[in-house]
């Protein structure tokens, strides 16, 4: 799905990072409210989607691998997660916004002239949801994040339309990088129906999810 104009810009990550990095909190109602918010968000984000059995691999990924075999001819690796430090949250936010702002949204058909899913990097600066997600995955790997924690994920969005996002496995649960929403959210605050995603061990193996990601929520401190 392509990015809609006027997407939300949230203060969730800024608040999250500042709270993690703080060495002390000032006394008073404001500090107490911040502390309560942080604990609530930390508890909410400490969740991972339940993975099912192996399932069919999306055509778009198979086609991507055929055109870019070096991207897919990789050895299986043990599952790994990202430690959710303030620095790593800052990197996730920066790369998510960089991709969302640097790619011009265009539908798969208008871009490639085919109804068949075409997955690729934004070589011409345009693309739909798959191009955004693949680009974020590439940038995060270049930033040192483990491949096993960066999972292409197929969902149905709030309009029950097919959509692709990037799931980032962290020690605090699954986070979602989405071209439709600038804020980075826990998977269970999206309201999406999660269908399938890449296996952590092998990106060429896909596993079923088949579960609703909670309800769509904005995670700013004022919510």
C-alpha positions in Angstrom: 0.0 0.0 0.0 1.3 3.4 -0.8 1.9 6.2 1.7 -1.0 8.5 2.3 -0.4 12.3 2.5 -0.6 14.0 5.8 0.8 11.1 7.9 1.0 11.5 11.6 4.2 12.7 13.2 4.4 11.5 16.7 6.5 12.4 19.7 6.5 8.8 20.9 10.1 8.0 20.1 11.4 11.4 21.3 9.7 10.9 24.6 10.7 7.2 24.8 14.4 8.0 24.0 14.5 11.0 26.4 13.0 8.9 29.2 15.4 6.0 28.6 18.4 8.3 28.5 17.5 10.3 31.6 19.7 9.8 34.6 17.1 11.3 37.0 13.6 12.6 37.0 12.5 15.7 38.7 10.0 15.4 41.5 6.5 16.5 41.1 3.3 15.6 39.2 4.9 16.0 35.7 7.7 13.7 36.5 5.3 11.1 38.0 3.1 11.3 34.9 6.1 10.7 32.7 7.2 7.8 34.8 3.7 6.3 34.6 3.6 6.8 30.9 7.0 5.2 30.4 6.1 2.1 32.4 2.8 1.8 30.5 4.5 2.0 27.1 7.3 -0.4 28.2 4.8 -2.9 29.4 2.7 -2.6 26.2 5.7 -2.9 23.9 7.0 -6.0 25.7 5.0 -8.3 23.5 5.8 -10.4 20.4 3.4 -11.8 17.9 2.9 -15.6 18.1 4.5 -17.3 15.2 2.8 -20.3 13.5 3.9 -22.9 11.0 5.8 -22.2 7.7 3.6 -20.8 5.0 3.8 -19.7 1.4 6.4 -17.2 0.3 5.1 -14.0 -1.3 5.5 -13.9 -5.0 7.2 -10.4 -4.7 9.9 -11.8 -2.5 10.6 -14.7 -4.9 10.8 -12.3 -7.8 13.0 -10.0 -5.8 15.4 -12.9 -5.1 15.4 -13.9 -8.7 16.5 -10.4 -9.8 18.8 -9.8 -6.8 20.1 -13.3 -5.9 22.9 -11.9 -3.6 20.2 -10.5 -1.3 18.7 -13.9 -0.7 21.5 -16.4 -1.0 22.4 -16.1 2.6 23.0 -18.8 5.3 20.5 -19.5 8.1 21.4 -17.8 11.3 20.3 -18.2 14.9 17.4 -15.9 15.9 18.5 -12.5 17.2 16.8 -9.4 18.6 17.8 -5.7 18.9 18.5 -4.4 22.4 16.2 -1.4 22.7 18.6 1.2 23.9 18.1 4.9 23.5 20.7 4.9 20.7 19.0 2.1 18.8 15.6 3.8 19.2 17.1 7.0 17.8 18.5 5.0 14.8 15.1 3.3 14.2 13.4 6.7 14.2 15.9 8.4 11.9 15.8 5.6 9.3 12.0 5.3 9.4 11.6 9.0 8.8 14.3 9.1 6.2 12.6 6.4 4.1 9.1 7.8 4.6 10.3 11.3 3.5 12.6 10.3 0.6 10.3 8.0 -1.4 7.5 9.3 -3.5 4.4 7.1 -3.0 3.1 5.4 -6.2 1.0 2.3 -6.6 2.5 -0.9 -7.8 0.6 -0.8 -11.1 1.3 2.8 -11.9 5.0 2.2 -11.0 5.7 -1.0 -12.8 2.7 -1.5 -15.1 1.8 -4.9 -13.6 -0.7 -6.1 -11.0 1.9 -8.7 -9.9 3.8 -7.5 -6.8 7.1 -6.0 -7.6 9.5 -5.7 -4.7 12.6 -3.7 -5.0 14.7 -0.8 -3.6 13.7 2.8 -4.5 16.2 3.0 -7.4 14.1 5.8 -8.9 12.9 7.4 -5.7 9.4 6.0 -6.0 7.4 3.0 -4.7 4.7 1.5 -2.6 4.8 -0.1 0.8 7.1 -3.0 -0.2 9.7 -0.5 -1.5 9.6 1.5 1.8 9.9 -1.7 3.9 12.8 -3.2 1.9 14.7 0.1 2.0 14.3 0.4 5.7 15.5 -3.2 6.1 18.6 -2.4 3.9 19.5 0.8 5.8 19.1 -0.8 9.2 21.4 -3.7 8.2 23.9 -1.1 7.0 23.6 0.5 10.4 24.6 -2.8 12.1 21.3 -4.2 13.0 21.1 -8.0 12.7 19.3 -9.4 9.7 17.4 -11.9 11.9 15.7 -9.0 13.6 14.5 -7.2 10.5 11.5 -9.0 9.1 9.4 -8.2 6.1 5.8 -8.6 7.2 2.5 -8.9 5.3 -0.7 -7.5 6.9 -4.2 -6.2 6.2 -4.4 -2.6 7.1 -7.3 -0.7 8.8 -9.2 -0.7 5.5 -8.7 -4.5 5.1 -6.3 -3.9 2.2 -3.0 -5.7 1.7 0.0 -3.9 3.1 3.6 -4.6 3.9 5.6 -3.3 6.8 8.9 -4.0 8.5 8.9 -5.8 11.9 11.9 -5.2 14.2 12.4 -7.8 16.8 13.7 -6.2 20.1 14.2 -7.4 23.6 11.1 -5.3 24.4 8.9 -7.0 21.8 8.0 -6.5 18.2 8.1 -2.9 16.8 6.6 -1.9 13.4 8.1 0.5 10.9 5.3 1.6 8.6 5.2 4.0 5.6 1.6 5.0 6.5 2.4 6.2 10.0 5.6 8.0 11.0 5.6 6.9 14.6 7.1 3.5 15.5 4.6 1.4 17.3 4.5 -2.0 19.0 2.9 -4.5 16.7 -0.1 -4.8 19.0 -0.9 -1.0 18.7 -1.4 -1.0 15.0 -4.9 -2.5 14.6 -3.6 -4.4 11.6 -4.3 -8.1 10.9 -0.9 -9.8 10.7 -0.8 -12.6 8.0 2.8 -13.7 7.6 6.4 -12.6 7.9 9.9 -13.8 7.3 11.4 -16.4 9.7 14.1 -15.0 11.9 16.5 -17.7 11.0 16.0 -17.7 7.2 14.6 -14.7 5.2 13.6 -17.1 2.5 11.3 -19.0 4.8 8.0 -17.4 5.8 5.9 -18.2 8.9 2.2 -17.6 9.5 0.9 -15.1 12.1 -2.9 -14.9 11.6 -3.7 -12.5 14.5 -5.0 -9.0 15.1 -2.4 -6.5 16.3 -4.6 -5.0 19.0 -6.2 -1.7 18.2 -4.7 1.3 16.4 -3.2 3.7 19.0 -1.1 6.9 19.1 1.6 6.5 21.6 2.5 10.1 22.4 2.9 11.0 26.1 -0.3 13.0 25.9 -2.5 10.1 24.8 
